[in-house]
């Protein structure tokens, strides 16, 4: 599958995606964030997504995995024609995460939570 942005293990500063357009194929993911595999092996934190467009077909706009995932803000963003706009995979936490004023258009799942933490 294709991923527009992959963020393994990111905590130091704030990563900002603003006015970015992600467009893919049925198996692609716009942003995939997961627990790191490097020496620090921490979850992605302090991510800000504002006024972005995730235009499908795509598997997911955001696919998030990590028990200590925190400080994500997604604002004024459009998810269209995706199987899921946002996916929280099994074992994912969501401390201090905000989703504000987003649009999910023709997505079978706007926000899909595989399993509550």
C-alpha positions in Angstrom: 0.0 0.0 0.0 1.0 3.6 -0.5 1.4 6.2 2.3 1.6 9.9 1.8 3.4 10.5 5.0 4.8 7.9 7.4 5.9 9.0 10.9 7.5 6.3 13.0 8.5 7.6 16.4 8.1 11.4 16.4 7.8 13.3 19.7 10.4 16.1 19.8 8.6 19.1 18.3 5.3 19.8 16.5 4.8 18.4 13.0 2.4 20.5 11.0 0.5 19.6 7.9 -1.5 22.6 6.6 -3.3 22.9 3.3 -1.9 19.6 2.0 -3.8 17.5 -0.5 -3.4 13.7 -0.2 -4.8 11.7 -3.1 -4.4 8.0 -3.6 -5.6 4.7 -4.7 -7.9 2.2 -3.0 -5.1 0.7 -0.9 -3.4 4.0 0.0 -3.3 5.8 3.3 -2.7 9.6 3.6 -0.9 9.7 6.9 0.1 6.6 8.8 1.5 7.0 12.3 2.7 4.1 14.5 5.0 3.3 17.4 8.6 3.8 16.4 11.0 1.0 15.5 14.2 2.9 16.3 16.1 3.1 19.6 13.6 5.5 21.1 10.6 3.4 20.2 7.9 6.0 21.2 4.6 6.8 19.7 3.9 9.8 17.4 2.9 12.9 19.3 2.4 16.6 18.7 0.9 16.4 15.2 -1.3 19.2 13.8 -3.4 18.6 10.6 -5.3 21.7 9.4 -7.3 22.4 6.3 -6.0 19.3 4.5 -7.8 17.3 1.9 -7.7 13.5 1.8 -9.3 12.5 -1.5 -9.9 8.9 -2.4 -10.4 6.3 -3.3 -8.2 5.4 -0.4 -8.1 2.9 2.5 -7.8 5.7 5.1 -7.0 9.3 5.4 -5.3 8.9 8.8 -4.3 5.5 10.2 -3.1 5.7 13.8 -1.5 3.0 16.0 0.2 3.3 19.3 -0.8 3.0 23.0 0.7 6.4 23.9 -0.5 8.3 20.9 -1.3 11.9 22.1 -1.6 15.5 21.2 -3.0 15.1 17.7 -5.1 18.0 16.3 -7.1 17.6 13.1 -9.1 20.7 12.2 -11.0 21.9 9.2 -10.0 18.9 7.1 -12.0 17.0 4.4 -12.0 13.2 4.1 -13.7 12.1 0.9 -14.2 8.7 -0.7 -12.1 6.8 1.8 -13.0 3.5 3.4 -12.4 5.2 6.7 -11.6 8.9 7.3 -9.7 8.2 10.5 -8.7 4.8 11.8 -7.6 4.0 15.3 -6.1 0.5 15.1 -6.2 -2.1 17.9 -4.4 -1.0 21.1 -4.3 2.7 20.2 -4.8 5.4 22.8 -6.0 8.9 22.1 -4.9 11.1 25.0 -5.3 14.8 24.3 -6.5 14.3 20.7 -8.9 16.8 19.1 -10.9 16.5 15.9 -12.7 19.8 15.2 -14.9 20.9 12.3 -13.9 18.1 9.9 -16.0 16.8 7.0 -16.4 13.1 6.1 -17.9 12.8 2.6 -18.9 9.4 1.2 -16.8 7.5 3.8 -18.4 4.2 5.1 -16.6 5.1 8.4 -15.8 8.7 9.4 -13.9 7.6 12.5 -13.3 3.9 12.9 -12.1 2.6 16.3 -11.0 -1.0 16.0 -10.8 -1.5 19.8 -11.1 1.0 22.7 -7.9 1.4 24.7 
